[in-house]
Amino acid sequence: MKQTTNEFEKQYWPLNKLILGIDEAGRGPIAGPVVVCGVVLPVNYQNIEIYDSKALSEKKRERLFQIIKAHALAYQIEIIDEKIIDELNIYQAVKKAMNKIALELKCDVVLTDAMPLDNEKKVIDIVKGDQKSINIAAASILAKVTRDHIMCQYAKIYPQYGFEKHKGYPTKQHIAAVYEFGILPIHRRSYNPIKKILSEQ
């Protein structure tokens, strides 16, 4: 089992510093929201199962989702819909939500998954942060599970699109459904192939 290295936590935990980890789920899909989450775990918190959400099974993510929410000193979940993504672009939409969380949650240090932020707190952006920080990994799990739940709700509203399987990512099945049944209100109009289809209409 892979574990987070916690190399950044190990610098700040001995100083009794509270660390906020921030991550997002859903940059790549062509439908549905992007979900950004921040988690502040207790100093010296250990759980070897908490790791990059993409590397975990759905069953394990669901279980850890409950554990993280129960053990976190604080957490915040921001859901950014497709209209804001289209208006701002995905990078700016995610950055704005991460800045909001960083400003609103009490912490000493902010760790993000490869997103530089501009606010008065100490921010460290880490490439593959969800594999190197337990706080970022915990945020990645809350974000992923929250988004998956949203997409499963959309699957009930739009059953022919298969959102429960692909969660809005541009799979062959999803793109075929778009061509057959049309573009939905939850599709991101700034993303291809949605953008291309709209330009051809």
C-alpha positions in Angstrom: 0.0 0.0 0.0 1.4 3.4 -1.0 1.5 6.1 1.7 1.8 9.8 1.7 5.3 10.9 2.5 4.1 13.9 4.6 7.5 15.6 4.1 5.9 19.0 4.5 3.8 18.1 7.5 7.0 16.8 9.1 8.5 20.3 8.8 5.6 22.0 10.6 4.1 19.5 13.0 7.0 19.8 15.4 6.2 23.5 15.6 2.6 22.7 16.4 1.4 24.4 13.2 -2.0 23.7 11.7 -1.8 22.6 8.1 -4.6 23.1 5.6 -4.5 20.8 2.5 -6.5 21.8 -0.6 -7.2 19.8 -3.7 -9.9 19.5 -6.4 -11.8 16.8 -8.3 -13.2 17.2 -11.8 -10.9 19.4 -13.9 -11.1 17.0 -16.9 -14.8 16.2 -17.3 -17.0 17.8 -20.0 -20.0 17.8 -17.7 -20.9 18.7 -14.1 -19.0 20.8 -11.5 -15.5 20.9 -10.3 -15.3 20.3 -6.5 -12.6 22.0 -4.4 -12.0 20.9 -0.8 -9.8 22.0 2.1 -9.0 19.8 5.1 -7.2 20.7 8.4 -6.2 17.5 10.2 -4.9 17.5 13.8 -1.2 17.9 14.3 0.6 14.5 14.0 -2.6 12.9 12.6 -1.8 9.4 11.1 -3.9 7.2 8.8 -1.8 5.1 6.4 -4.9 4.6 4.1 -5.3 8.2 3.3 -3.7 8.8 -0.1 -4.3 10.2 -3.6 -8.0 9.6 -4.2 -7.4 8.4 -7.8 -5.3 5.5 -6.4 -8.0 4.2 -4.1 -11.1 2.0 -4.7 -14.5 3.6 -4.6 -15.3 1.5 -1.5 -12.2 2.7 0.3 -12.9 6.3 -0.7 -16.4 6.1 0.7 -15.2 4.7 4.0 -12.4 7.3 4.3 -14.8 10.1 3.4 -16.6 9.4 6.7 -13.4 9.0 8.7 -11.9 12.2 7.4 -15.0 14.3 8.2 -15.2 12.8 11.7 -11.5 13.4 12.5 -10.7 16.7 10.7 -10.5 19.9 12.9 -12.1 21.7 9.9 -13.0 21.0 6.3 -14.7 23.1 3.6 -16.2 21.9 0.3 -16.8 24.3 -2.6 -18.9 23.2 -5.6 -18.2 25.3 -8.8 -20.8 24.7 -11.5 -20.2 24.4 -15.2 -21.4 28.0 -15.8 -18.7 29.5 -13.7 -16.1 27.1 -15.2 -17.2 28.4 -18.7 -17.1 32.0 -17.5 -13.8 32.0 -15.7 -12.0 28.9 -17.2 -11.2 25.9 -15.1 -7.8 27.1 -13.8 -9.2 30.4 -12.5 -12.4 28.8 -11.2 -10.3 26.3 -9.1 -7.9 29.0 -8.0 -10.7 31.3 -6.8 -12.3 28.5 -4.8 -8.9 27.5 -3.3 -8.2 31.1 -2.3 -11.6 31.3 -0.6 -11.0 28.1 1.4 -7.5 29.3 2.4 -8.8 32.6 3.7 -11.8 31.1 5.5 -10.3 28.1 7.3 -8.1 28.7 10.4 -4.6 27.4 9.7 -0.9 28.4 9.8 0.3 26.8 6.5 -1.6 26.1 3.3 -0.5 23.1 1.1 -2.1 22.9 -2.4 -1.9 20.3 -5.1 0.2 22.3 -7.6 -1.8 25.5 -7.4 0.0 28.7 -6.5 -2.3 31.0 -4.4 -2.0 34.7 -3.7 -3.1 35.5 -0.1 -1.4 36.5 3.1 -1.0 33.0 4.5 2.1 30.9 3.8 1.2 28.8 0.8 3.3 25.9 -0.6 2.1 24.4 -4.0 3.3 20.8 -4.4 3.4 18.8 -7.5 1.7 15.4 -6.8 0.7 16.9 -3.5 -2.0 14.3 -2.9 0.8 11.7 -2.7 3.1 13.8 -0.5 0.7 15.3 2.1 -1.9 13.6 4.2 -3.9 16.9 4.4 -4.0 17.3 0.6 -4.8 13.6 0.2 -7.7 13.9 2.6 -9.0 16.9 0.6 -8.7 14.9 -2.6 -10.9 12.2 -1.1 -13.6 14.6 0.1 -13.6 16.4 -3.2 -13.7 13.2 -5.3 -16.4 11.5 -3.3 -18.6 14.6 -3.2 -18.3 15.0 -7.0 -19.0 11.3 -7.6 -22.2 11.6 -5.5 -23.3 14.7 -7.5 -22.7 12.9 -10.8 -24.7 9.8 -9.6 -27.6 12.2 -8.8 -27.3 13.5 -12.4 -27.4 9.9 -13.6 -30.9 9.6 -12.2 -32.0 12.8 -13.9 -30.4 11.9 -17.3 -30.3 8.1 -17.3 -29.3 7.7 -21.0 -26.0 9.5 -20.5 -24.3 7.0 -18.1 -23.0 9.6 -15.6 -22.9 6.9 -12.9 -20.1 5.1 -14.9 -17.9 7.9 -16.4 -18.8 10.8 -14.0 -18.9 13.3 -16.9 -15.4 12.5 -18.3 -15.3 12.4 -22.2 -15.5 8.6 -22.7 -16.7 7.1 -26.0 -20.0 6.2 -24.3 -20.5 9.8 -23.0 -19.6 11.5 -26.4 -21.9 9.0 -28.3 -24.7 9.9 -25.9 -24.1 13.7 -26.5 -24.4 13.2 -30.3 -27.5 11.0 -29.8 -29.4 12.8 -27.1 -28.0 16.3 -27.2 -26.1 18.7 -25.0 -27.4 19.1 -21.4 -27.5 22.2 -19.2 -24.7 20.6 -17.1 -22.3 20.3 -20.1 -19.3 22.6 -20.1 -19.7 24.7 -23.2 -16.0 25.8 -23.2 -14.8 22.2 -23.5 -14.5 20.1 -26.6 -16.4 18.3 -28.1 -19.2 20.4 -26.6 -17.7 23.6 -27.9 -17.2 22.0 -31.4 -20.8 20.7 -31.6 -22.2 24.1 -30.6 -20.1 25.8 -33.2 -21.5 23.5 -35.9 -25.1 24.0 -35.0 
